[in-house]
Amino acid sequence: MKKILFLLLFVSFLFSCQNQKPADSEVVTPYVEETPAIEPAKSIPKTKYVFTVFVTHEPLELVTSSYDYSKYIEKGYRQYVLDIEELTDSITEDFKYRFLDVVEKDLRENKLKAVASYYTSVATAYNISPSYAEVQIKSRDIFIFDSYKDASIARQEAIQNEQYISKN
């Protein structure tokens, strides 16, 4: 009985050895760590440099007539060349007008309101029509450049030569 049992164990051992593949034919799958998918880079908006130029028709000075010594407010055109701003937004026509509106509002509230207020009080003191104290914006322009250097040169030329004035 021991011999039969031993023979059965030996035969089962042989069959188990035959079902195994040799070590050189084993397929080894390397461990690959999964990395998260990388999203494509969003386009970085290009930096632009802008400045704005406003031309106003406003009171310039109180003048005394040499003929009859009457007083009046002389009006004329004045150019406001504002600082260079750096923008990274995409610049569309809609953006240009929105930017001009914001800058104009700031100019009106800070500078033009003070000019009108001063000349309104002068007009009242000298019995001059208040219409001479009014400030009107005649034109507004925005100039866009790819480099700060170009914007600075153009702004300086606008200040010195008033070449960007467009009187309406």
Residue, then its C-alpha position, 0 to 999 in steps of 0.5 A: m500500500k505504501k508502494i502504491l501511495f508512493l507511486l501515485l505521489f510520484v506520478s502526480f509530481l511528474f504531471s505537476c512538473q510537466n504543466q509548468k513552463p520553463a523560466d526563460s519562456e515566462v512573460v514578465t510584465p513590468y510595473v508601470e505607474e499610471t500618471p494622470a493625463i496632462e491637460p494641454a497648456k492654455s494659451i498665454p495672452k500676449t502682453k500689450y502696452v496701451f496709452t490713451v489720448f483725450v482732446t478736450h475743449e475747455p476753459l483755459e484762462l480768465v481774460t480781461s479785454s483791453y478795449d472795455y476791461s470786460k472779463y471773459i473765459e477763453k476756451g481752447y483745446r487741451q490734450y491729455v496723454l495718459d500713462i502707459e498701462e500693461l494689459t494681458d487681456s485679449i484686446t477686441e474692439d469691445f474691450k477698447y471701448r470699455f477701456l476708453d469708457v473707464v479711463e474717461k470716467d476717471l479723467r472726468e471725475n478727477k481732472l475735468k470736474a476740478v477744471a469745470s468747478y473752478y471756472t464755474s466759480v470764476a464765471t459766477a464771480y464775474n457774471i459770465s455765462p456758465s456755458y463758458a465753464e463747460v468741459q467737452i471731450k472732443s476725441r478719445d483714442i487708444f494706442i496699442f503696442d507690443s513693446y513698452k519701448d514703442a509705447s513710451i516713444a509714441r507717448q513721448e512724441a504725443i506729448q511733445n508734438e501733439q501729433y495725435i490730436s484729432k479736433n472735431 
